[in-house]
Amino acid sequence: MKVIKDVFKRLTPWAVDSDIDSNFKNENENAEFELKFENSIIGFLKYNDPKWTFEYSEEFKSEKPLLPLIDFPNVYKVYEFEQLMPFFAARIPNMNQPYHEKKIKKHNGNKSSEVSMLKIFGRKSINNPFELSFI
């Protein structure tokens, strides 16, 4: 979320920090996502208000089809964070494009919710080959 806030600050220098925080609330929306590579489940991203967690799947821990992700090097640790990590936040596009606004409306999304934005835009990313699915 820090990355998103930094971009927002650059685009809207007149906004104060409280405005920025209010624009990126998750609105107590708990959710779980599955991170996959090809047919292998790598791990699970969860939002349980007010924190995010990421943990590797048992399949990944036992078979290790790939090296661990750079941001999450210990496969046995449950990572907890208050802000969405850049590895996942990068999947949320800049909202300045009319196409994105249309897609949000089409899916009844909430652009002030990271969870909602990941549900709509998070599946694929040009930043990495992993797939993130809402479960």
HUKAVEN-V582543 format. One record per residue. N is the residue number from 1. PSI is psi as a letter, one per 20 degrees, with the letter a starting at -180 (none if undefined). D_CENTER is the distance of its C-alpha to the mean C-alpha in Angstrom with 1 decimal. Layout:
# HUKAVEN-V582543
{{N,PSI,D_CENTER} {N,PSI,D_CENTER}}
This chain:
# HUKAVEN-V582543
{{1,h,8.5} {2,g,11.8} {3,g,11.3} {4,g,10.7} {5,g,13.7} {6,g,15.7} {7,g,15.5} {8,g,16.4} {9,g,19.2} {10,h,20.6} {11,h,20.7} {12,m,22.1} {13,i,24.3} {14,i,26.2} {15,q,23.4} {16,r,23.7} {17,h,21.1} {18,h,21.4} {19,g,20.7} {20,g,17.5} {21,h,16.3} {22,h,17.5} {23,i,15.6} {24,l,12.1} {25,q,13.0} {26,i,11.3} {27,l,14.9} {28,k,15.2} {29,o,13.3} {30,q,12.8} {31,r,10.8} {32,p,10.5} {33,q,8.9} {34,p,11.1} {35,p,10.6} {36,q,13.9} {37,o,16.2} {38,d,19.1} {39,j,20.3} {40,p,19.2} {41,o,16.6} {42,g,15.0} {43,a,13.1} {44,p,11.1} {45,p,7.9} {46,q,9.3} {47,o,9.4} {48,o,13.1} {49,p,14.1} {50,k,14.1} {51,q,12.1} {52,q,9.2} {53,q,10.6} {54,p,10.5} {55,q,13.7} {56,q,15.5} {57,q,17.4} {58,h,21.2} {59,g,21.7} {60,g,19.9} {61,h,21.8} {62,h,25.1} {63,h,25.1} {64,m,22.9} {65,h,22.6} {66,r,20.8} {67,q,20.5} {68,q,17.8} {69,q,14.7} {70,g,15.9} {71,i,13.3} {72,m,14.2} {73,h,18.0} {74,o,19.5} {75,i,19.0} {76,i,20.7} {77,q,18.7} {78,o,16.1} {79,p,13.8} {80,p,13.3} {81,q,11.7} {82,h,11.9} {83,q,9.4} {84,p,5.8} {85,q,7.0} {86,h,7.8} {87,h,7.4} {88,h,3.7} {89,h,4.5} {90,i,7.3} {91,i,6.4} {92,o,7.1} {93,r,10.9} {94,p,13.6} {95,j,15.1} {96,i,18.6} {97,p,19.2} {98,h,21.2} {99,g,19.8} {100,g,16.3} {101,g,18.2} {102,g,20.1} {103,h,17.2} {104,g,15.7} {105,g,19.3} {106,h,19.9} {107,j,17.2} {108,l,18.0} {109,r,14.6} {110,o,14.2} {111,i,13.0} {112,j,13.0} {113,o,10.4} {114,h,6.6} {115,g,7.0} {116,g,9.5} {117,h,8.0} {118,h,5.4} {119,g,8.7} {120,g,10.7} {121,i,9.3} {122,i,6.7} {123,g,9.8} {124,q,11.3} {125,q,10.9} {126,i,14.0} {127,h,12.7} {128,r,13.1} {129,j,14.8} {130,q,12.3} {131,p,11.5} {132,o,8.6} {133,p,10.6} {134,p,10.6} {135,none,13.6}}
